Amino acid sequence: MRNASKIFNSKNSLSSIDSFKFLLLSVLYDIVQHFVEIKASPRAFDVPPEKERFQTTSLNIFYQKNIDLFLGSRPRLAGYFSGKNADTFIGWGKKVSGENAVQLAKKWGKKYILLEDGFLRSVEREEPASSVVVDTMGIYYDASNFCLLDKEIYSELSDTEIARANTIAAKWREYRLSKYNAAPDFPGVLPDDYVLVIDQSFGDSSVKYGGADGRSFSRMLAAALSENPNSIVIVKVHPDVITRRRRGYFKLSELQGNKRIFPITDNWHVAGLIEKAKKIYTVTSQTGFEALIWGKQVRCFGMPFYAGRGLTDDDLAAPEHRAKAKLENLIFAALVKYSRYCDPVGGEVCQVETILEHFGRQRKMRQRFPSILYCYGFSNWKKPILRKFFLGSDIHFIKKIAQVPPDATLTIWGNKSLGEIPASINVVRVEDGFLRSVGLGANYTYPLSWILDDKGIYYDCSRRSGLETLLSNTIFDEQLISRANILRKQIVAKNITKYNLKGKCWKRPVNEHEVILVPGQVEGDSSIKYGAGSISTNFDLLRKVRESSPRAYIIYKPHPDVLAGLRSGKTAEHEFGTFCNEIVTDCETSQLLSQVDTVHTITSLLGFEALLRNVPVKCYGQPFYAGWGLTTDVMPIDRRVRKLELDELVAGTLILYPTYISRSKNCFISPQQAIEELNTWRKSDVLKAKVNQKRKSIYLRNI
C-alpha cells in the first residue's frame, strides 16, 4: 500500500482521498474480474493478440454500449495489480477517471487515452453517444496543454479534404444540427436585430480548463450590452439547466430586470437562434464552434478549442501552442480526424456524414407536425406505435371529436368518416406503408412504415392526397432519381414486398404465349371503396380479364388476408376457376412477378410492385400509381396529366411520402435502411421456422 501511493505523487496527481478511493476500487476490480474469468467459459475478457488491450478506470466507459466500436475492442476494468497486462489505460477527460488513467499509464510505462462525448453526440440527451473524441495527448477543452486536436488542426489538407470540410459545414447548416438534436426550433418571433449570449452549465469542465470562471460570464454579458447598444441581447440557457435541473451562470431574475435582455429559458434548439444572430457571445460553449460553421462573428471570454486561432474575437490571450488556422482545418480536424462515430441504426463504425444524415432526418421528421396532436379511434395495440411515428409531438388520445380544440391537429386511422369537423381543425390520416413488415398487418405485426397524410390518403382518388400532390408538383432532381433507381434495384434484388410472406416457387407453364396475373383484393377494403369503378369484385375482374384475353393463361392469387381467414370475400374462391387457369395460394409474390407477362388489377398494391419489376400493368380502377403514363388505364384520372418516369414514381411513393421507423431503435430511418431491416427480419423468421421444425421433428421421433 505504501508503494502504491507513489503513482499519485506527480504534480497533476489527485487528492489523497481520491487516490485512496481509486486504489481500493482498482484492487476490488482485480478481485471481481478474477472470479468472473474463472467462471466464464471461454474466458470473458480474452483479447485477440492483434487487438490492443485496454483497461479503463471508469465504470461508465466499461458499460458504455458502443465502446468496443469506438476503440476496436472492449476494455477491462483497470485493476491495480493487473495493470501490467494492459497496453492502454482509458479514462474520461479531466474527470477523476481520466486522471487515474494518466497516472496508471505513467506507473506501468504504458499509453493512455482520454475520451469525451463528440461534437455530434446524439438526438436525445439520454441516448447512447453516437460519437466520442479520442485523445492520446490531452483533451480538447484543456487550453493549458497541447492535445491531439491541436496537432490535427495544423495538418495540411488536400483539396479533397478541404472540399469535404466545406460539404460537412453545408450539411450541418442544412440539417440545423448541434451536439444534441431533440429540441424543436424556437417557435416565437425573434427580434430583427439581436446578438446571442450563451450561458453554460455551472461547473462545466470546459469553463475551468478554458481559463474562465463566473466572472467571465458577467464580463461577457456586459460586453454584449455595451458593444451592441441598438441590439437586443438574447441569452440562451444551457439545455442541462432546463432538462436536468442544473445551475447556470446567470440568474433569471437579473436577466429579466433588463429590458434589452431577452432570456430564452425553454429548451429550444440553438441552430435557429444562431442563424439570425448578428454576433455570438460565449465563454467556452461548443455553440461558438457551431456559430463559426454558420459563418458568424464569435466573441470568446474563455479559451475554448476553437479560440486563439484567428477565427474568433478573444478576451484572453491565446496559449503559446495555438496559432492562426483556417476554418476548414478546424472543421476537418474536429469532426473527421478527432472524432469517432457509430451508426445509431446499423450499430457499425461509420463516418461523420452518416451521423449528419441520421441526425438531420430525426430533426426534419420530428418537426413535421404540431407539438400537440389529438388522436381519435386508434386500437390499443396501435397506440404505442403511433407515439413512435409521431416522435417530436405530444400525443393526446381522445374519445370524442368534440375534445379537439380549435386550430388543433386531429389524427385518425385511414379514411373513416367523422361527420362535420370544423374547418380550422387539420386532419392527419394514418395508413400502412408500402414496405410494411414481415407478416400481415391484420395479424398485429409491427409496421416499419406508415403513411401520415395531412391532405387526404393515397387510395382515395376522389381528391388529391399528399402523394398525388408530391407526384404532381415535385421537381425530381438527378440525385433523387438516382437514389430511387438504387432503391428500386435493391427491392427487386432482395425480393422485398409489402408483407414479405414466405411461399413456394411457381413455375410458368411451358409453351404459354401470354401469362396474366390477377391479384385478389379484400373486397371491403378502402382502396376498392374509394378507387374502384364498375368493376369492384375479384370475380367481375377475372371475368373481364378472360373476356378481353380469351387465349391467355390466367392465374389468380387470392389476397393473403383472405387466405389467412382474417378477411372475407363476397364470392367463394372455388367459383373463380371458371375464368382462370390456375389459383395460386402459396407463392412468394416477387418470384411470381418474375414469371408473368402482365398484371391486371383493380387497385391492388401488387400492381405497383409489378411496375418496380418492369412488368406491364393494366388498371381497372384508379390506384395511386395509375394516371402517370406508366400503366394502361381503363378509367383515366383527368387531373393526373403529368407523365412520370418509373424512378420518379418510386421517389415520390417510397422516399418522399412514407414514414419509416426502425424495428429495434426508437428513431426514423431511410427507405434503404428499412429494406435492410426487412431483409434481416425475414431471414431471422426463416431461421426460427427451421429451428422450430427441427425441434418438432425431434419431439415426434421421441414420442
Buried (B, 14 or more C-beta within 10 A) or exposed (E): EEEBEEBBEEEEBBEEEBBBBBBEBBBEBBEEBEEBBEEEEEEEBEBEEEEBBBBBBBEEBBEBEBBBBBBBBBBBBBBBEBBEBBBBBBBBBBBBBBBBBBBBBBBBEBBBBBBBBBBBBBBBBEBEBBBBBBBEBBBBBBBEBBBBBBBBBBEEBEEEBBEBBBEBBEBBBEBBBBBBBBBBBBEEEBBEEBBBBBBBBBEBBBBBBBBBEEEBBBBBBEBBBEBBEEBBBBBBBBBBBBBEEBEBBBEEEEBEEEEEBBBBBEBBBBBBBBBBBBBBBBBBBBBBBBBBBBEBBBBBBBBBBBBBBEBBBBBBEBBEBBEEBBBBBBBBBBBBBBBBBBBBBBEEBBBBBBBBBBBBBBBBBBBEBBEEBBBBBBEEEBEEBBBBBBBBBEBBBBEEBEEBEEEBBBBBBBBEEEEEBEEEBBBBBBBBBBBBBBBBBBEEBBBBBBBBBBBBBBBBBEEBBBBBBBBBEBEBEEEBBEBBBEBBEBBBEBBBBBBBBEBEEBEBEEEEEEBBBBBBBBBEBBBBBBBBEEBBBBBBBBBBBBEEBEEBBBBBBBBBBBBBEBBEBEBEBEEBEEBBBEBBEEBBBBBBBBBBBBBBBBBBBBBBBBBBBEBBBBBBBBBBBBBBBBBEBBBEBEEBEEEBBBBBBBBBBBBBBBBBBBBEBEBBBBBBBBBBBBBEBBEEBEEEEEEEEEEEEEEEEEE
